Amino acid sequence: MSGRPLFAVWAAALAALAHASPAGATVMVEVPLEALVRDADAIVHGVVERTGTQMVVRDGGLEPRTITVVRVRTWLKGSGGETVVIREIGGEWQNGGMRIDGTPVYGAGDEVVAFLERNSEQPSIYRTYAMVQGKFDVVHGAPGVPSLVRRDLASIAFARWVDGEMTVQGAPNDPAMALEPFLDLVRRWSR
């Protein structure tokens, strides 16, 4: 998807605030759920099958990329096969690692709802749209208790403008939502 207006604001805020961010946090503009649904190229509900690190040549050197394969239960937006490949910047390898705060971490066996952006150079590969804001973990409770979705926003901070002044604050704890109403809402907004 091209021409994402929020991306331009996010990128400008990130560049302007790189020196002012709280320790250990990537600064970004908060993306509301409705905008996540509207702007994502695809949205899937599935289970992570596996993750691994791939080294890619970039600017004459090697950089890690974390590759995640998700077995799709439901395509909530878009369409595709039984699995989807998500590639994020960073990863761990035998002699080290590289990680950018705010990049979502997927683990084998995790059930997730992922808002995805298509890679323009490799259309069969995606990345998580809006970084950790676009990854919701599914948490199952005891029998009879509804399953929930929640996000881990601890590694980011939000830039906000109040009375013309920009402030940076750690992302608040994201409240959990019941899974089925959340999925219904995403389906309704993605039509």
ChimeraX commands (.cxc) that place a marker at each C-alpha (Angstrom):
marker #1 position 0.00,0.00,0.00 radius 0.5
marker #1 position 1.48,3.35,-0.92 radius 0.5
marker #1 position 1.08,6.87,0.41 radius 0.5
marker #1 position 0.64,6.13,4.07 radius 0.5
marker #1 position 0.16,9.56,5.66 radius 0.5
marker #1 position 0.79,8.28,9.19 radius 0.5
marker #1 position 4.14,6.86,8.11 radius 0.5
marker #1 position 5.39,10.31,7.14 radius 0.5
marker #1 position 4.39,11.72,10.52 radius 0.5
marker #1 position 5.87,8.71,12.31 radius 0.5
marker #1 position 9.15,8.98,10.41 radius 0.5
marker #1 position 9.41,12.72,11.07 radius 0.5
marker #1 position 8.71,12.24,14.76 radius 0.5
marker #1 position 11.24,9.42,14.97 radius 0.5
marker #1 position 13.93,11.47,13.26 radius 0.5
marker #1 position 13.25,14.58,15.34 radius 0.5
marker #1 position 13.11,12.75,18.63 radius 0.5
marker #1 position 15.88,10.20,18.25 radius 0.5
marker #1 position 17.99,12.08,20.78 radius 0.5
marker #1 position 15.11,12.73,23.20 radius 0.5
marker #1 position 13.53,9.28,23.49 radius 0.5
marker #1 position 13.19,7.59,26.87 radius 0.5
marker #1 position 15.96,5.06,27.42 radius 0.5
marker #1 position 15.36,1.83,25.57 radius 0.5
marker #1 position 12.35,3.02,23.56 radius 0.5
marker #1 position 11.62,3.81,19.95 radius 0.5
marker #1 position 9.50,6.94,19.58 radius 0.5
marker #1 position 6.54,6.83,17.23 radius 0.5
marker #1 position 3.11,8.26,16.65 radius 0.5
marker #1 position 0.30,6.14,18.07 radius 0.5
marker #1 position -1.71,4.38,15.36 radius 0.5
marker #1 position -5.35,3.85,16.38 radius 0.5
marker #1 position -6.89,0.42,15.74 radius 0.5
marker #1 position -9.14,1.77,12.98 radius 0.5
marker #1 position -6.07,3.11,11.13 radius 0.5
marker #1 position -4.22,-0.18,11.62 radius 0.5
marker #1 position -7.13,-1.99,9.96 radius 0.5
marker #1 position -7.47,0.56,7.15 radius 0.5
marker #1 position -3.76,0.87,6.32 radius 0.5
marker #1 position -2.53,-2.72,6.71 radius 0.5
marker #1 position -2.19,-4.66,3.45 radius 0.5
marker #1 position -3.18,-7.88,5.21 radius 0.5
marker #1 position -4.40,-8.98,8.63 radius 0.5
marker #1 position -4.08,-12.59,9.77 radius 0.5
marker #1 position -5.05,-14.62,12.82 radius 0.5
marker #1 position -2.74,-17.59,13.19 radius 0.5
marker #1 position -0.09,-19.52,15.09 radius 0.5
marker #1 position 3.66,-18.98,14.73 radius 0.5
marker #1 position 5.21,-22.15,13.31 radius 0.5
marker #1 position 8.84,-21.10,13.47 radius 0.5
marker #1 position 11.26,-18.19,13.57 radius 0.5
marker #1 position 14.86,-17.88,12.47 radius 0.5
marker #1 position 17.51,-15.42,11.42 radius 0.5
marker #1 position 18.58,-14.75,7.85 radius 0.5
marker #1 position 21.65,-12.69,7.04 radius 0.5
marker #1 position 21.21,-10.32,4.09 radius 0.5
marker #1 position 23.78,-8.26,2.20 radius 0.5
marker #1 position 23.15,-4.56,2.66 radius 0.5
marker #1 position 25.51,-1.69,1.81 radius 0.5
marker #1 position 28.44,-4.10,1.48 radius 0.5
marker #1 position 27.89,-5.78,4.85 radius 0.5
marker #1 position 25.67,-8.39,6.43 radius 0.5
marker #1 position 22.57,-7.50,8.43 radius 0.5
marker #1 position 20.24,-9.89,10.23 radius 0.5
marker #1 position 16.55,-10.27,9.49 radius 0.5
marker #1 position 14.20,-12.29,11.65 radius 0.5
marker #1 position 12.00,-14.55,9.55 radius 0.5
marker #1 position 8.72,-15.72,11.08 radius 0.5
marker #1 position 6.35,-18.22,9.50 radius 0.5
marker #1 position 2.74,-18.00,10.69 radius 0.5
marker #1 position 0.21,-20.77,9.97 radius 0.5
marker #1 position -2.89,-18.75,9.11 radius 0.5
marker #1 position -6.20,-19.68,10.74 radius 0.5
marker #1 position -8.06,-16.77,9.16 radius 0.5
marker #1 position -7.26,-14.02,6.66 radius 0.5
marker #1 position -9.14,-11.08,8.20 radius 0.5
marker #1 position -7.99,-8.75,5.41 radius 0.5
marker #1 position -6.37,-9.76,2.14 radius 0.5
marker #1 position -5.90,-13.32,1.01 radius 0.5
marker #1 position -3.14,-15.82,0.62 radius 0.5
marker #1 position -2.00,-19.31,1.39 radius 0.5
marker #1 position -1.93,-21.40,4.52 radius 0.5
marker #1 position 1.18,-19.62,5.80 radius 0.5
marker #1 position 2.53,-16.09,5.73 radius 0.5
marker #1 position 6.18,-15.04,6.01 radius 0.5
marker #1 position 7.02,-11.99,8.14 radius 0.5
marker #1 position 10.50,-10.47,7.88 radius 0.5
marker #1 position 11.65,-7.91,10.46 radius 0.5
marker #1 position 14.91,-5.97,10.71 radius 0.5
marker #1 position 17.24,-7.45,13.32 radius 0.5
marker #1 position 17.81,-10.89,14.73 radius 0.5
marker #1 position 20.10,-13.11,16.73 radius 0.5
marker #1 position 22.90,-15.28,15.41 radius 0.5
marker #1 position 25.65,-17.40,16.85 radius 0.5
marker #1 position 28.10,-14.55,17.50 radius 0.5
marker #1 position 25.71,-11.75,18.38 radius 0.5
marker #1 position 22.54,-9.99,17.53 radius 0.5
marker #1 position 20.86,-6.76,16.60 radius 0.5
marker #1 position 17.49,-5.53,17.76 radius 0.5
marker #1 position 15.56,-2.30,17.29 radius 0.5
marker #1 position 13.27,-1.41,20.18 radius 0.5
marker #1 position 9.69,-1.50,18.97 radius 0.5
marker #1 position 10.24,-4.40,16.57 radius 0.5
marker #1 position 7.76,-7.16,17.41 radius 0.5
marker #1 position 9.09,-10.49,18.63 radius 0.5
marker #1 position 7.30,-13.63,17.52 radius 0.5
marker #1 position 7.86,-16.99,19.22 radius 0.5
marker #1 position 7.11,-20.49,17.97 radius 0.5
marker #1 position 3.69,-21.56,19.22 radius 0.5
marker #1 position 2.44,-18.01,19.83 radius 0.5
marker #1 position -1.10,-17.34,18.64 radius 0.5
marker #1 position -1.28,-13.86,17.13 radius 0.5
marker #1 position -3.36,-11.38,15.19 radius 0.5
marker #1 position -0.86,-9.60,12.94 radius 0.5
marker #1 position -1.42,-6.43,10.90 radius 0.5
marker #1 position 0.94,-6.69,7.95 radius 0.5
marker #1 position 2.55,-4.51,5.31 radius 0.5
marker #1 position 3.66,-6.08,2.02 radius 0.5
marker #1 position 7.34,-5.86,1.04 radius 0.5
marker #1 position 7.36,-3.87,-2.21 radius 0.5
marker #1 position 10.39,-5.76,-3.56 radius 0.5
marker #1 position 9.14,-9.22,-2.53 radius 0.5
marker #1 position 5.32,-9.21,-2.48 radius 0.5
marker #1 position 5.09,-12.64,-0.85 radius 0.5
marker #1 position 6.90,-11.34,2.25 radius 0.5
marker #1 position 5.43,-8.99,4.84 radius 0.5
marker #1 position 6.56,-7.00,7.86 radius 0.5
marker #1 position 4.44,-6.00,10.83 radius 0.5
marker #1 position 2.66,-2.72,10.13 radius 0.5
marker #1 position 3.43,0.00,12.73 radius 0.5
marker #1 position 5.97,-2.25,14.46 radius 0.5
marker #1 position 4.74,-3.62,17.85 radius 0.5
marker #1 position 1.50,-1.69,17.46 radius 0.5
marker #1 position 0.51,-4.18,14.73 radius 0.5
marker #1 position 1.04,-7.40,16.71 radius 0.5
marker #1 position -1.62,-8.66,19.11 radius 0.5
marker #1 position -0.97,-11.77,21.22 radius 0.5
marker #1 position -3.90,-14.13,21.85 radius 0.5
marker #1 position -4.18,-15.31,25.46 radius 0.5
marker #1 position -6.44,-18.23,26.30 radius 0.5
marker #1 position -7.88,-18.44,29.80 radius 0.5
marker #1 position -9.43,-21.24,31.78 radius 0.5
marker #1 position -12.44,-23.04,30.27 radius 0.5
marker #1 position -15.43,-20.72,30.23 radius 0.5
marker #1 position -13.26,-17.60,30.30 radius 0.5
marker #1 position -13.10,-15.64,27.02 radius 0.5
marker #1 position -9.81,-15.56,25.17 radius 0.5
marker #1 position -8.14,-12.13,25.03 radius 0.5
marker #1 position -5.88,-10.14,22.72 radius 0.5
marker #1 position -3.22,-7.78,24.04 radius 0.5
marker #1 position -0.14,-5.92,22.83 radius 0.5
marker #1 position 3.23,-5.44,24.47 radius 0.5
marker #1 position 4.09,-1.76,23.96 radius 0.5
marker #1 position 6.83,-1.58,26.61 radius 0.5
marker #1 position 9.60,-0.97,24.05 radius 0.5
marker #1 position 8.06,2.16,22.51 radius 0.5
marker #1 position 7.13,5.69,23.47 radius 0.5
marker #1 position 4.55,7.91,21.81 radius 0.5
marker #1 position 5.09,11.42,20.51 radius 0.5
marker #1 position 2.06,13.57,21.27 radius 0.5
marker #1 position 1.24,17.19,20.52 radius 0.5
marker #1 position -0.56,19.26,23.17 radius 0.5
marker #1 position -1.14,22.98,22.61 radius 0.5
marker #1 position 1.44,22.97,19.81 radius 0.5
marker #1 position 4.11,21.35,22.00 radius 0.5
marker #1 position 5.46,17.90,21.35 radius 0.5
marker #1 position 5.97,15.57,24.29 radius 0.5
marker #1 position 7.28,12.03,24.47 radius 0.5
marker #1 position 5.73,9.58,26.90 radius 0.5
marker #1 position 6.11,5.86,27.37 radius 0.5
marker #1 position 3.27,3.93,25.78 radius 0.5
marker #1 position 0.54,3.22,28.31 radius 0.5
marker #1 position -0.37,-0.33,29.24 radius 0.5
marker #1 position -2.60,-1.52,26.43 radius 0.5
marker #1 position -5.85,-2.94,27.81 radius 0.5
marker #1 position -6.69,-6.51,26.84 radius 0.5
marker #1 position -9.77,-7.05,24.69 radius 0.5
marker #1 position -11.96,-10.12,24.27 radius 0.5
marker #1 position -10.78,-12.04,21.18 radius 0.5
marker #1 position -14.08,-12.67,19.37 radius 0.5
marker #1 position -15.43,-9.07,19.59 radius 0.5
marker #1 position -11.96,-7.85,18.52 radius 0.5
marker #1 position -11.97,-10.13,15.46 radius 0.5
marker #1 position -15.54,-9.07,14.61 radius 0.5
marker #1 position -14.53,-5.40,14.80 radius 0.5
marker #1 position -11.49,-5.95,12.57 radius 0.5
marker #1 position -13.64,-7.83,10.02 radius 0.5
marker #1 position -16.25,-5.06,10.01 radius 0.5
marker #1 position -13.68,-2.27,9.59 radius 0.5
marker #1 position -11.76,-4.11,6.85 radius 0.5
marker #1 position -14.76,-4.34,4.49 radius 0.5
marker link #1:1,2 radius 0.2
marker link #1:2,3 radius 0.2
marker link #1:3,4 radius 0.2
marker link #1:4,5 radius 0.2
marker link #1:5,6 radius 0.2
marker link #1:6,7 radius 0.2
marker link #1:7,8 radius 0.2
marker link #1:8,9 radius 0.2
marker link #1:9,10 radius 0.2
marker link #1:10,11 radius 0.2
marker link #1:11,12 radius 0.2
marker link #1:12,13 radius 0.2
marker link #1:13,14 radius 0.2
marker link #1:14,15 radius 0.2
marker link #1:15,16 radius 0.2
marker link #1:16,17 radius 0.2
marker link #1:17,18 radius 0.2
marker link #1:18,19 radius 0.2
marker link #1:19,20 radius 0.2
marker link #1:20,21 radius 0.2
marker link #1:21,22 radius 0.2
marker link #1:22,23 radius 0.2
marker link #1:23,24 radius 0.2
marker link #1:24,25 radius 0.2
marker link #1:25,26 radius 0.2
marker link #1:26,27 radius 0.2
marker link #1:27,28 radius 0.2
marker link #1:28,29 radius 0.2
marker link #1:29,30 radius 0.2
marker link #1:30,31 radius 0.2
marker link #1:31,32 radius 0.2
marker link #1:32,33 radius 0.2
marker link #1:33,34 radius 0.2
marker link #1:34,35 radius 0.2
marker link #1:35,36 radius 0.2
marker link #1:36,37 radius 0.2
marker link #1:37,38 radius 0.2
marker link #1:38,39 radius 0.2
marker link #1:39,40 radius 0.2
marker link #1:40,41 radius 0.2
marker link #1:41,42 radius 0.2
marker link #1:42,43 radius 0.2
marker link #1:43,44 radius 0.2
marker link #1:44,45 radius 0.2
marker link #1:45,46 radius 0.2
marker link #1:46,47 radius 0.2
marker link #1:47,48 radius 0.2
marker link #1:48,49 radius 0.2
marker link #1:49,50 radius 0.2
marker link #1:50,51 radius 0.2
marker link #1:51,52 radius 0.2
marker link #1:52,53 radius 0.2
marker link #1:53,54 radius 0.2
marker link #1:54,55 radius 0.2
marker link #1:55,56 radius 0.2
marker link #1:56,57 radius 0.2
marker link #1:57,58 radius 0.2
marker link #1:58,59 radius 0.2
marker link #1:59,60 radius 0.2
marker link #1:60,61 radius 0.2
marker link #1:61,62 radius 0.2
marker link #1:62,63 radius 0.2
marker link #1:63,64 radius 0.2
marker link #1:64,65 radius 0.2
marker link #1:65,66 radius 0.2
marker link #1:66,67 radius 0.2
marker link #1:67,68 radius 0.2
marker link #1:68,69 radius 0.2
marker link #1:69,70 radius 0.2
marker link #1:70,71 radius 0.2
marker link #1:71,72 radius 0.2
marker link #1:72,73 radius 0.2
marker link #1:73,74 radius 0.2
marker link #1:74,75 radius 0.2
marker link #1:75,76 radius 0.2
marker link #1:76,77 radius 0.2
marker link #1:77,78 radius 0.2
marker link #1:78,79 radius 0.2
marker link #1:79,80 radius 0.2
marker link #1:80,81 radius 0.2
marker link #1:81,82 radius 0.2
marker link #1:82,83 radius 0.2
marker link #1:83,84 radius 0.2
marker link #1:84,85 radius 0.2
marker link #1:85,86 radius 0.2
marker link #1:86,87 radius 0.2
marker link #1:87,88 radius 0.2
marker link #1:88,89 radius 0.2
marker link #1:89,90 radius 0.2
marker link #1:90,91 radius 0.2
marker link #1:91,92 radius 0.2
marker link #1:92,93 radius 0.2
marker link #1:93,94 radius 0.2
marker link #1:94,95 radius 0.2
marker link #1:95,96 radius 0.2
marker link #1:96,97 radius 0.2
marker link #1:97,98 radius 0.2
marker link #1:98,99 radius 0.2
marker link #1:99,100 radius 0.2
marker link #1:100,101 radius 0.2
marker link #1:101,102 radius 0.2
marker link #1:102,103 radius 0.2
marker link #1:103,104 radius 0.2
marker link #1:104,105 radius 0.2
marker link #1:105,106 radius 0.2
marker link #1:106,107 radius 0.2
marker link #1:107,108 radius 0.2
marker link #1:108,109 radius 0.2
marker link #1:109,110 radius 0.2
marker link #1:110,111 radius 0.2
marker link #1:111,112 radius 0.2
marker link #1:112,113 radius 0.2
marker link #1:113,114 radius 0.2
marker link #1:114,115 radius 0.2
marker link #1:115,116 radius 0.2
marker link #1:116,117 radius 0.2
marker link #1:117,118 radius 0.2
marker link #1:118,119 radius 0.2
marker link #1:119,120 radius 0.2
marker link #1:120,121 radius 0.2
marker link #1:121,122 radius 0.2
marker link #1:122,123 radius 0.2
marker link #1:123,124 radius 0.2
marker link #1:124,125 radius 0.2
marker link #1:125,126 radius 0.2
marker link #1:126,127 radius 0.2
marker link #1:127,128 radius 0.2
marker link #1:128,129 radius 0.2
marker link #1:129,130 radius 0.2
marker link #1:130,131 radius 0.2
marker link #1:131,132 radius 0.2
marker link #1:132,133 radius 0.2
marker link #1:133,134 radius 0.2
marker link #1:134,135 radius 0.2
marker link #1:135,136 radius 0.2
marker link #1:136,137 radius 0.2
marker link #1:137,138 radius 0.2
marker link #1:138,139 radius 0.2
marker link #1:139,140 radius 0.2
marker link #1:140,141 radius 0.2
marker link #1:141,142 radius 0.2
marker link #1:142,143 radius 0.2
marker link #1:143,144 radius 0.2
marker link #1:144,145 radius 0.2
marker link #1:145,146 radius 0.2
marker link #1:146,147 radius 0.2
marker link #1:147,148 radius 0.2
marker link #1:148,149 radius 0.2
marker link #1:149,150 radius 0.2
marker link #1:150,151 radius 0.2
marker link #1:151,152 radius 0.2
marker link #1:152,153 radius 0.2
marker link #1:153,154 radius 0.2
marker link #1:154,155 radius 0.2
marker link #1:155,156 radius 0.2
marker link #1:156,157 radius 0.2
marker link #1:157,158 radius 0.2
marker link #1:158,159 radius 0.2
marker link #1:159,160 radius 0.2
marker link #1:160,161 radius 0.2
marker link #1:161,162 radius 0.2
marker link #1:162,163 radius 0.2
marker link #1:163,164 radius 0.2
marker link #1:164,165 radius 0.2
marker link #1:165,166 radius 0.2
marker link #1:166,167 radius 0.2
marker link #1:167,168 radius 0.2
marker link #1:168,169 radius 0.2
marker link #1:169,170 radius 0.2
marker link #1:170,171 radius 0.2
marker link #1:171,172 radius 0.2
marker link #1:172,173 radius 0.2
marker link #1:173,174 radius 0.2
marker link #1:174,175 radius 0.2
marker link #1:175,176 radius 0.2
marker link #1:176,177 radius 0.2
marker link #1:177,178 radius 0.2
marker link #1:178,179 radius 0.2
marker link #1:179,180 radius 0.2
marker link #1:180,181 radius 0.2
marker link #1:181,182 radius 0.2
marker link #1:182,183 radius 0.2
marker link #1:183,184 radius 0.2
marker link #1:184,185 radius 0.2
marker link #1:185,186 radius 0.2
marker link #1:186,187 radius 0.2
marker link #1:187,188 radius 0.2
marker link #1:188,189 radius 0.2
marker link #1:189,190 radius 0.2
marker link #1:190,191 radius 0.2
view
